[in-house]
């Protein structure tokens, strides 16, 4: 958080394109640590019985940041001074992100003489013995590779469709303002799903909810192909958003439920590498197929099939035996 905040503020001092790239890429490069491994590692250390609920709240908070930080930056540079925008964003990161973590966060409850919430949950699946896998042990299980496969299948879809959604809708005859509202609706439905899955019963196997999220993703992706009206676009984008919101919340929960708290960061770090590569590949694939065919139909067909295959991967990803 400190690196991200300082690098973002330093962008206000940029005097060359090279310096901009160095600072911006550095700030983006360290994102995966504090915003994924650190955040969900801490939550999964502290919570077991209420793990899905707190993960959904944290994911919703991340999505809220995507809404508010651009507004903060825009207000700071109302007179046209973009440098003030970077200062405002970096300051917000330090104040909201770094200071509370530095002053208040405890790595795990045992460090404070406490136990995770499983101890007061009272029975049910959440009270079962917690799995304890090292990274090497986890990588020898089919569940690790099936969850990794699920990740590799869904995240090109998430990035590829999201980035090219607006031009596709405009090419289908929708006005730019309608396309923008469709994307806003997609974001709202993602937030609804992220928060909503937190209230699902913990006794439900997480692989079934992951299966449902991938099915929604696939349905929404296929639905975008035949969009001819705003209503079609809202329906397809809404289903797509529900799928993405569910996936963003459920995957960290699945990794923790399957392999335990002890080596969550090491295990999740391997999958996160695959996730970032998959997200980078999605927009490139979508753009290349668009240039080759003249429209987004082929890319949406590919992404719909990938999401459907993720349904199969989720169904097969049974919790490993401890």
N, C-alpha and C positions, 0 to 999 in steps of 0.2 A: 504493500500500500504506500509505503514511504517512497519507493522508487517510482511508482506510477505517478504519485502526486508531484514529486519534484521534476520528473521528466516532462510532465504536462505543463507545469509552470514555466519550465525552461524553454518551451516552444515559443513563448512570448518574446524571447530574446533572439529568435532565429534571424540570421542575416543572409543565409544562403540556402539553396535547395538541398545541398548535401546535408547540412546541419538539420534541416527539417526531417529528412528521411531517417537520419541516425536517431534523433530523439523520438520521433513518432513510432518507428519500428521497435525501439527499445521499450517504450511504454506498452506497446501492443504485445511484445514478446513476453513480458512478465505477467501478462493478464492471467494466464492459466493457473499460476501458482496461488495468488491470494483469492481469486474469484471462483475457483473451482476446488482445487485440492485443499486449500486452507479453509475455506468456508464450509464445505460439506464434510471435510475431515473433522472439524470442530463439532459440527452438529451431530454427526454420527457417533462421536465419542460420548457426547452428553445424553443423547436420546436414543432409546431403543423402542419402547412401546409407542411413543409419540413421534417416531422418526419421520414418517410420511407427512404428518401435519406440519412439523417445523420446517421440513425441507420445502413444502409447498409455500410456506410463508416467506422463506428466504428467496425462493425463485420469483415470487411475486414482487418482492422488494427489488430484486435485480431489474425486473421489467419496468418497475416504477422509475428506476434510475435512468433508463433509456428515454423516458418521457421528460423528466425534470432537468437533467443535465444540459440538453440542448437549449432549453428555455433559459436556464441560468446563464449559459454562454451568450445567448442572444441578447438578454437584458443588459449584460455587462458591456457589450459592444454596440449599444444603441446609437452612439455617435459615430460609428464606423471604425472604431479602433479594435481591430481583431486581436491585438495583443492582450487587451484587457479581458477578452473572452477566455483565452488560455489561462490567464492568471486566476480568473474566477473558477474555472473548472478544476484546476489543480488545487486551489485552496479548499474547494468543497470536498475533494477527495481526501485531503489531509484532515480536515475538521470532522467530516462525517465518517470516514473510513479508518484513518490511521489512529487518531487519538483514542477513540473508544477501545479499539483492539489492543493498543499499547497499554492502556490504563486498566482495562477491565477483563480482558479475555483470559481464561484459564484453559490450558490445552485439553485437559480431560478431568472429570470429576474426582478421580482418585488423587490428583495433585492437590486437591483442596480437602481431602479427607471425606469425600462423598462417593456415592455410587450413582450410576446412570438410572434413568427413570424406570427401567425394567424392574427394579427392586420394589417399587411401590405400585406397579401396574396391576398386580393381583391376578395371576393365572393367565390362561390363554396362550396362544402360540408365542407371544412376545416374551413369555417367561421361560421358554425352553432354553437349554444351555446354548450360550453364544458360540458361534463358530470362531475358530482361531487358526487362520491360514497365513503362512508367510507368502511372499510373492512367488517364490519357487514352487511351493506346494500348490498355490492357486493356479499357476500356469500349467500344472499337470492335470487339471480337471477339465472335462468337456464343458462345464458351465462357464469357465473363463473364456474359452474361445467362442462359445455361442453368444455370450453377452458382447464380446468384441465384434463378432460378425453382425450382430444387431446394430451396434454402434456404426460400423462401416456402411451398413445398408441405409440407415435412416438419415444420417447427417449430410450426405451429399444432397438428399432431397430437401432437407431443411434449408440449406444455404442456396442451392441452385434455384429452387422455386421462389424463395423469398426475394432474392436479389432481382430476378427477372419477371416478377409478377406484374409490376406496373406496365412495362412495355408490352407484355403479352396481352393484357386487358385492353390497352389502347389499340393494339393491332386487331383485336376482336371487335372494335367499333365503339368501345366505351370512351367517354370523354376523360381527359386527364383528372378533372376534379372527382369524377365518380371512381376512377381507379385509385385515387388517393384515399377516398373514404372506405373503399373495399379493403385496402391495406390496413387502415386504422381498425376496421372491424375484425380483421384477421388478428391483429395484435391484442384487441380486447378479448377475443375468444381464447387466445393463448393464455392470457392472464386468468381468465375464468377457469380453464382446465387446470392450470398450475395450482391454483388455490383449491379448487374443488376436489382434486384427487387426495388432498390431505385428510379429507373426512371419510374416505372409504375405509371399511373395516380392515383392521390389520390382519385378521385371519384369512383374508383373501390372498392367495398366492400372487406375488407381484408380477410373475410372468404372464398371468392372465390379463392384468390391467395394461401391461406393456403390449400384449397382443392387440388389445382393443385400441390402444393409441396408434399403433402401426396401421391397423385397419382403417381408422379414421383418416390417417395421413394419406393412405393409398386412395381411398374413396375421394377425398378432396382433390388430390392431384389429377386423377382421371377426370373428375368433374370440371376442372379448369379447361380441359381440352375443348369442350363443346360450348363454352360460354357465348351466349348471344344477347344477353340482357344483364342489367344490373342485378336483378334477382338471382339469376344463375351464378353470377360472380360472388354475391354475398353468401349464398349457400355453400359453394365449393370452398371459398376462402375460410368460411366459418368452420367447416369440417376439418380443413387443413390446420387451422389454428388450434382447434381442440386437440388434434393429434400431437402437434409440436409441444403445446403446453404440458400435456401428459408425459411425453417422453423426457422433457427437460427436468421434470420433477422425479420421475420414477427411476431413471437410470442410476443416479447416486444412491437411492434407497436400495436398489437391487444389489449393487456391488457391496454395500455394507451388510445387508441381510445375508448374502451368500457367503461372504468371506470374513466377516467380523470387523471389529474396530482396530485391532492391533496393528495391522499392516495396510490399512485402507489407503493411505497416501501412496505407498509404493505400488500397490496393485492398480489403483485407479490411475496412477501416472502413466502406466503402459497403455491403458485404454484411451486416456486423454490424448496421447500422441497420435493414435489412430484416428481419434475424433477430429482433431485439428486438420490432419491431412485429408480426411474425407470431406470436411467442410470446405477446404480449399479447392478440392477437385470438382465439387458440385457446380459452382458458377462457371468454371472453365468449360465443363462438359456442356452445360446448357447453352452458353454462348457459341461454342463451336458448332453444335448441332443446329442452332438458329442460323448461323452464317451459311452452313452447308445446305440446309433445306429451305430456307426462306421464311420459316415460321417456328413456333415453339412446340408444335405437336409432337415431334419425335422425342424431344427432351422430356416432355411431360409423360409420354408413354414409358420411356426408360425409368423415370423416377417413380411412376406408379407401380411398375413391376418390382423395382427395388424395395419399395415399401411393402408390397405383398409378400416378398421373400422374407422380410423382417418379421412378418406374422409367423411364418414357419419357424424362424430362428427363436423367437420368443417362446413358442409352444414347446420347443425341444429343450430350452434352457432350464432344466430342473435344478433345484438347489443341491449342491454337492454334499456328500456325506462327510461329516467332520472327522 
